[in-house]
Amino acid sequence: MKGSVRSQNVTKKFGEVVALKPLSLDIAPGTLVTLLGPSGCGKTTTLRLIAGLESASEGRILIGGEDVTHLSATYRRVSMVFQSYALFPHMTVAENVGYGLSVKGMPRAEVKARAEAGLETVGLKGFGTRLPSELSGGQQQRVAVARAIVLEPEVLLLDEPLSNLDAKLRRHVREEIRQIQQRLGLTAVYVTHDQEEAMAVSDRIIVMKNAEVAQEGTPHDLYDRPANAFIADFIGDANLIDLEVTQSGAETEIVLQGRRLRLPLQSAAIGPAKLVLRPHHVRLSHDPAPQRFAAEVTYAAWLGNSVQYTLSSDGGPIFAIAPPQPLPFRQGDNVQLGFAPEDVRLVPA
């Protein structure tokens, strides 16, 4: 199917070093899928294999149903947006956008028309005569996106495209990239180490660790149903608290800091596990209760849109986020820490 990307047991080795363990992916046409993970996890290697910039040691890669495993990058219908923009400083913006079309031998008038259309698509109409040095970082990145999409690729590949921008500009440009991808119906594979960025732009996220897939799913799936402690901690902030599962079934019985609790969760295994408690699900009070635990506030900060606390407890340090309000708890206060049973998850220890 046009625009689909499929890898079948693809591996990549550099000598004795395994950069990518057997990887099988199935990316549907018109979707934006993000490869997310820490440095060295294999995400950029995967992108370069799809692009044809690296050759697979084993396995097959199919784009639009066509086996492209042994095709060079030149013959794959993909375009890549690089982290560094890779614009030619001596060329105008329009010449940069049309460069790939010129290399293919397209008539000059058509190159100009398509370059202008590409610039209009990314919101830079009228910028064609400028040099890259006359643009902001966000505008330069949009030029790089325009240069990629005028080639009419089946698949758009983006390698850490926002890492050179400041935080506020990153939010703005990622929204623009997502809107362009959806408007044009492009299949896109996006690489980043920033979990917030991944959650903001993706239909699906593939989290990688140690050269293989740790978990994949929608942003909501990964945040709300992490498969393990690594995913819980990597996708958003999480407090991971040691406990013991003593009974499983439709409900799960746990022992947490010496107290026996029942949770409306299914747990597959009896024994040690971890409780995943998101910071905004931590409930603080001055009043003791059977399902609350003693803690001490070691840090409190009012940040305008939220109040953040670090707490010391028998289960270890706890990070909590509360709605904006005058600080009800201050450093040194003894408090009671609780949570709603439906707000927590269990993962293997």
JOKA-V241721 format. One line per field, one symbol per residue. phi: phi as a letter, one per 20 degrees, with the letter a starting at -180 (. if undefined). psi: psi as a letter, one per 40 degrees, with the letter a starting at -180 (. if undefined). burial: b if it has 9 or more other ideal C-beta (glycine too) atoms within 8 Angstrom, else e. A space follows every 10 residues. Layout:
phi: ???
psi: ???
burial: ???
This chain:
phi: .gnfccdcle cccdmeeeeb fgccccdfgm ddddecrfgn eoffgfffff fnecdffbnc cccmnefdgd efggddeccc degemleefe efgffffegf ffffnfggff gfffffffff femcgnefef egfedfffff ffffffgfff flffcddcdl fdfedfgffg ffffffffff gffemfecdc dbdeffffff defccdedbl mbfeacrfgf gffecfebff fgeeenfbed dfbcedbcqf ccecdclnde cddfcecece pfbceecfgf efddbeefbg ddcfbcfdbb bedneaddcd cdbfeofcdc cdffaggfcc gnfecddbae gfedcdcff
psi: hheihhhhfh ihhgbehhdh ihhhihhiie ihhhhhiihe eedddddddd deeiihdiai hhhfehhede iiddehgiih hidedfihde iidddddedd dddeeiiddd dddddddddd deffheedei ideeiidddd ddddddddde efidhhhhhf eeeeiidddd dddddddddd dddefihhhh hiehdddddd eidihhhihf fihdiiaidd ddddgididd ddddgiiihh hiahhehiad ihhihhfeih ihifihhehh aiiihhhide ehhiiehiid fiiiihhehh hheceihhih ihideaihhi hiihiihdhi heihihhaih deeiihii.
burial: eebbbbbbbb bbbeeeeebb bbbebebebe bbbbbbbeee bbbbbbbbbb bbebebeebb bbbbeeebbe eeeeebebbb bbeebebeee bbbbbbbbbb bbeeebeeeb bbebbbbbbb bbebeebbeb bbeebebbbb bbbbbbbbbb bebbbbbbbb bbeebeeebb bbbbbbbbeb beeeebbbbb bbebbebbbb bbebbbbbbe bbebbebbbe ebbeebebbe bbebbeebbb bbbebeebee ebbbbbeebe bbbebebeee eebbbbbbbe bbebbeeeee ebbbbbbeeb eeeeebbbbb bebebeebbb bbeeeeeebe eeeebbbbbe beebbbbee
